[in-house]
Amino acid sequence: MTRSGLGLGLGLLWSRLSRGMSRADHEPRPPGKRWLVAGLGNYRLQGTRHSVGMAVLNQLAKHLNVADQWKRQRQCCADVAIACLGEAELVLLKPRQFMNVNGHSVAQAAKMYQLAAEDIYLVHDELDKPLGKLAMKLGGSARGHNGVRSCISCLNSNVMPRLRVGIGRPSHPGAVERYVLDRFTAAEQERLPQLLEQATELLLSHIHQRSLAGATCASPS
């Protein structure tokens, strides 16, 4: 399928899901699958390359009409917003901790909302992909990413699907730490809105397809 065809397909899918969410504001929502979507990053360094996962979560919240509903959840040390996607429920999570201990927030939220590791999506930056490239990874190793490594350790599992958001890699190997903690350049920031939109559509499409696959419903917390 061409990129334009994929974009059209995702647009139609999103239109149908949006109508479902509008109905959900006025009608009781049937019980459905619950998912947790965690945007990994350094909470106090939002806007940097390393925290692009949190930028995706902010865009996702706008898409789902819950951008004004973030609440600090002290039990899991994170900002949380709850949204509907058709019959599914999404728990959006932004850990309020450093990247290398994000897993503590994710694992505690999983316990609170009674979710298994395979019900959790991780959204994070990816050095090995250029800015603008996205990829879903279905479990596996952390590939050197400290936030993912923390989640694997705290959840005692590596099956979590991940949306990897390309940020590119600096030309000098010794500049990686400073590079990821820097903000995007002016030229990169011009490309961010489209990237965040594409990341949101890819994530929603993947979650929607898995929800349709007949996963069992989570028990209410």
C-alpha positions as CSV (number, residue, x, y, z in Angstrom):
1,M,0.0,0.0,0.0
2,T,1.3,3.5,-0.8
3,R,1.9,6.1,1.9
4,S,-1.0,8.2,0.6
5,G,-3.2,5.1,0.6
6,L,-2.2,4.2,4.2
7,G,-2.9,7.8,5.3
8,L,-6.3,7.7,3.7
9,G,-7.1,4.4,5.3
10,L,-6.0,5.6,8.8
11,G,-8.0,8.8,8.2
12,L,-11.2,6.8,7.5
13,L,-10.6,4.6,10.5
14,W,-10.1,7.6,12.7
15,S,-13.3,9.2,11.5
16,R,-15.3,6.1,12.4
17,L,-13.6,5.8,15.8
18,S,-14.3,9.5,16.5
19,R,-18.0,9.0,15.9
20,G,-17.9,6.1,18.3
21,M,-16.2,8.4,21.0
22,S,-18.9,11.1,20.5
23,R,-21.6,8.5,21.1
24,A,-19.7,7.3,24.2
25,D,-20.2,10.8,25.8
26,H,-24.0,10.3,25.8
27,E,-24.5,6.5,25.9
28,P,-23.3,3.9,28.4
29,R,-20.1,2.2,27.0
30,P,-20.2,-1.6,26.8
31,P,-17.4,-3.3,28.6
32,G,-14.4,-3.6,26.4
33,K,-10.7,-4.2,26.4
34,R,-8.5,-1.9,28.5
35,W,-5.0,-0.9,27.3
36,L,-2.3,1.2,29.0
37,V,-0.2,3.5,26.8
38,A,2.9,4.9,28.4
39,G,4.9,7.8,27.0
40,L,8.5,7.3,28.2
41,G,10.7,10.3,29.0
42,N,12.0,12.6,31.6
43,Y,9.0,14.5,32.9
44,R,10.9,17.6,33.8
45,L,12.6,17.7,30.4
46,Q,9.6,17.5,28.1
47,G,10.3,19.0,24.7
48,T,13.6,17.2,24.4
49,R,14.4,14.5,22.0
50,H,14.6,11.8,24.7
51,S,11.0,12.7,25.9
52,V,9.4,12.6,22.4
53,G,7.3,9.7,23.8
54,M,5.5,12.1,26.1
55,A,4.9,14.5,23.2
56,V,3.1,11.6,21.4
57,L,1.0,11.0,24.5
58,N,0.0,14.7,24.5
59,Q,-1.0,14.5,20.9
60,L,-2.9,11.2,21.6
61,A,-4.8,12.9,24.4
62,K,-5.8,15.7,22.0
63,H,-7.0,13.2,19.5
64,L,-9.1,11.5,22.1
65,N,-10.5,14.7,23.5
66,V,-9.0,14.3,26.9
67,A,-6.1,16.8,26.7
68,D,-7.7,18.8,29.6
69,Q,-8.2,15.7,31.8
70,W,-4.7,14.8,32.8
71,K,-4.6,14.1,36.6
72,R,-1.6,13.5,38.9
73,Q,-1.9,9.9,40.2
74,R,0.4,9.7,43.2
75,Q,0.0,6.0,43.6
76,C,2.0,5.4,40.4
77,C,3.8,8.7,40.3
78,A,2.5,9.7,36.9
79,D,0.0,11.9,35.1
80,V,-3.0,9.8,33.9
81,A,-5.9,10.4,31.5
82,I,-8.6,7.9,30.7
83,A,-10.1,7.8,27.1
84,C,-12.4,5.7,25.0
85,L,-11.5,4.2,21.6
86,G,-14.7,2.5,20.4
87,E,-15.5,-0.1,23.0
88,A,-11.9,-0.1,24.4
89,E,-10.6,2.0,27.3
90,L,-7.2,3.6,27.1
91,V,-5.2,4.6,30.2
92,L,-2.7,7.2,29.0
93,L,0.3,7.5,31.3
94,K,3.2,10.0,31.6
95,P,5.6,8.9,34.4
96,R,6.7,11.8,36.6
97,Q,10.1,10.2,37.1
98,F,13.5,10.0,35.4
99,M,13.6,7.9,32.2
100,N,15.7,5.2,33.8
101,V,13.1,4.5,36.4
102,N,10.0,5.0,34.3
103,G,9.3,1.3,34.7
104,H,8.3,1.8,38.4
105,S,5.4,4.0,37.3
106,V,4.3,1.7,34.5
107,A,4.4,-1.4,36.7
108,Q,2.4,0.3,39.5
109,A,-0.2,1.5,37.0
110,A,-0.4,-2.0,35.5
111,K,-1.2,-3.3,39.0
112,M,-3.8,-0.5,39.7
113,Y,-5.7,-1.1,36.4
114,Q,-5.2,-4.9,36.5
115,L,-3.3,-5.2,33.3
116,A,-0.9,-7.8,32.0
117,A,2.4,-6.8,30.3
118,E,1.0,-7.6,26.8
119,D,-1.8,-5.0,27.5
120,I,0.8,-2.2,27.8
121,Y,2.2,0.0,24.9
122,L,5.5,1.8,25.4
123,V,6.1,4.9,23.3
124,H,9.7,6.0,23.2
125,D,12.5,7.7,21.2
126,E,14.7,5.7,18.8
127,L,18.3,6.8,18.0
128,D,18.7,4.2,15.3
129,K,15.9,5.7,13.1
130,P,16.0,9.1,11.5
131,L,13.5,11.8,12.5
132,G,10.2,11.1,10.9
133,K,10.5,7.3,10.9
134,L,8.2,5.2,13.0
135,A,8.1,1.5,13.8
136,M,6.1,-0.9,15.9
137,K,8.2,-3.4,17.8
138,L,6.3,-6.4,19.3
139,G,8.3,-7.2,22.4
140,G,12.0,-8.2,22.6
141,S,15.0,-6.6,24.1
142,A,15.4,-3.0,25.2
143,R,18.0,-2.4,22.5
144,G,20.0,-0.1,24.9
145,H,17.0,2.1,25.8
146,N,17.1,2.8,29.5
147,G,13.4,3.5,29.8
148,V,12.4,0.3,28.1
149,R,15.0,-1.6,30.2
150,S,13.4,-0.2,33.3
151,C,9.9,-1.3,32.2
152,I,11.2,-4.8,31.3
153,S,12.8,-5.1,34.7
154,C,9.8,-3.8,36.7
155,L,7.2,-5.8,34.8
156,N,9.4,-8.9,34.7
157,S,8.5,-9.3,31.0
158,N,9.6,-8.1,27.6
159,V,6.4,-8.7,25.6
160,M,5.2,-5.1,25.7
161,P,4.5,-3.7,22.2
162,R,6.5,-0.5,21.5
163,L,6.1,2.4,19.2
164,R,9.6,3.6,18.3
165,V,9.8,7.2,17.3
166,G,12.9,8.1,15.3
167,I,15.0,11.0,16.5
168,G,18.2,10.3,14.5
169,R,21.7,9.8,15.9
170,P,24.5,12.5,16.2
171,S,27.5,12.0,14.0
172,H,29.9,11.8,17.0
173,P,29.3,8.8,19.3
174,G,30.4,10.8,22.3
175,A,27.6,13.3,21.8
176,V,24.7,11.0,22.3
177,E,23.8,12.0,25.9
178,R,23.8,15.7,25.2
179,Y,22.0,15.1,21.9
180,V,19.0,13.2,23.4
181,L,18.7,15.7,26.3
182,D,18.7,18.7,23.9
183,R,15.5,20.2,22.4
184,F,14.7,19.7,18.8
185,T,16.2,22.3,16.4
186,A,14.0,24.9,14.8
187,A,14.0,22.8,11.5
188,E,13.1,19.6,13.4
189,Q,10.3,21.4,15.3
190,E,8.7,22.2,11.9
191,R,8.5,18.5,11.2
192,L,7.2,17.5,14.6
193,P,3.5,18.1,14.2
194,Q,3.2,15.8,11.2
195,L,5.4,13.2,13.0
196,L,3.3,13.3,16.2
197,E,0.1,13.0,14.1
198,Q,1.4,10.0,12.2
199,A,2.6,8.3,15.4
200,T,-0.8,8.8,17.0
201,E,-2.6,7.3,13.9
202,L,-0.3,4.3,13.8
203,L,-0.7,3.7,17.5
204,L,-4.5,4.0,17.4
205,S,-4.7,1.7,14.4
206,H,-2.7,-1.0,16.1
207,I,-4.6,-0.8,19.3
208,H,-8.0,-0.9,17.4
209,Q,-7.0,-4.0,15.4
210,R,-5.9,-5.8,18.6
211,S,-9.1,-4.8,20.3
212,L,-11.1,-6.3,17.4
213,A,-9.1,-9.5,17.7
214,G,-11.3,-10.5,20.7
215,A,-9.0,-9.8,23.6
216,T,-10.7,-10.4,27.0
217,C,-12.0,-7.5,29.0
218,A,-10.1,-6.1,31.9
219,S,-11.9,-6.1,35.3
220,P,-12.9,-2.6,36.6
221,S,-10.5,-1.2,39.2
